[in-house]
Amino acid sequence: MEVDEKLIKLMKTYYGKIDHSIGYPVCQYPNLSGFGEWYAKSGMCDMVTDNVGNPYDGEQLLLNTTVIEREVIQTMASLYDIPEGQEWGFVNSSGTDGNMHGIYFGAKKLQKETGMLPIVYISKEAHYSAARICDVQNLEVRLVDHDRQGRMDPDCFRKAVDPSRPVLIVFAMGSTFMGAIDDQDAIQKVLEEVKPVGVYKHVDAALFGGYFPFTEYRDMVSMKKHGYDSIAVSGHKFFDIDEPCGLFISRKEILESQRAYKVDYLKNDMPLITCSRSALAPLKFYWIINHVGFDKLAEEASWMLENTEYLQHRFDEINYPAWHMPCSNTVFFKRPSEWMRMKYSLANGYLPEYGGDLSHIVVMQHVTKDIIDEFIGDLKEH
Ligand SMILES: Cc1ncc(COP(=O)(O)O)c(C=O)c1O
């Protein structure tokens, strides 16, 4: 059949490229072949399932997987130290979707409490989605300068902050290019000094929120320690899932602070921006939790960080300008040739303080020492 041939041909174009896709933060070792077999055999692929609405608020459509989704949220919430019984959240379509909801819920909560919409503070090094979402939601944004390590500069934040308006802050927990981590404690200190009329803290932990819980850096994404209000994490980055999806995790108290949005045909109040949501993504998270397991994820996190040090070491050996931030698996370096960018699917960036034109490698699970050696060998020649 013509269509099958086309798909086979498409698949063949990927061969030889998978291991060399090292410039973007996706795990090219998804652990879902067992799930794929179950999906085909169980008949799940011959029906439409949909987790419309709040997974904690009754079942909207007959065919849904919210019972599994709630279990996934409860298990994942424990990774972020969210007090048991207080967790609330949902499985969504991406890190961006998680930021969209964090900013929306934060703005609505603060507006309800203070009668004013917040000003949103974001580091200039943060992912573009945060500022873009404020544009979509018509929220005022202040982009705050960062230090040499890419962290939101607390002094610049102090100068930028308007305490007469509520503060909605988006922390970058692993910025896209530099792998920078905003210092939540330093920013909290400023907030305690300036005492704004209201505060909501959202953490954009698209990539680092995946592996931190399995490392000595676990505290950095602990809600108990940092008192943030919501966190967004991508599923297709560290969590070995084969397509874009994500987690939005918050507390019941945040849900309760939202304005009721009654939708008759959905039987209940509708707190989410999105209507239909994938019922398969929660099953994929469930599969990773139960069939791959946290011990294996911890192993993966450990070898990723070890290989990050190895990559840095190989750059240093040949005196090639390269850097990575503490706790980060993202190494950025002087931009090599276009040939190198194409072969390794490198992502480019520009930072004047590091010499201008740069590229980066995100050392995910599939970036082995062999691939790193091949990369360095090529770098010497191209
Ligand atoms: C720090 C950060 N936040 C958010 C995102 C967006 O996540 P997603 O691609 O899952 O929408 C990215 C993507 O790379 C990111 O690096």
The ligand as a Gaussian input file, in Angstrom:
#p B3LYP/6-31G(d) Opt

LIG

0 1
 C       13.168000      26.100000      30.235000
 C       12.109000      25.680000      29.285000
 N       10.851000      25.982000      29.558000
 C        9.844000      25.623000      28.727000
 C       10.098000      24.944000      27.579000
 C        8.972000      24.568000      26.687000
 O        8.671000      23.235000      26.915000
 P        7.842000      22.397000      25.831000
 O        8.726000      22.238000      24.646000
 O        7.549000      21.122000      26.557000
 O        6.631000      23.195000      25.523000
 C       11.414000      24.607000      27.239000
 C       11.698000      23.881000      26.001000
 O       12.788000      23.532000      25.668000
 C       12.441000      24.982000      28.115000
 O       13.709000      24.699000      27.839000

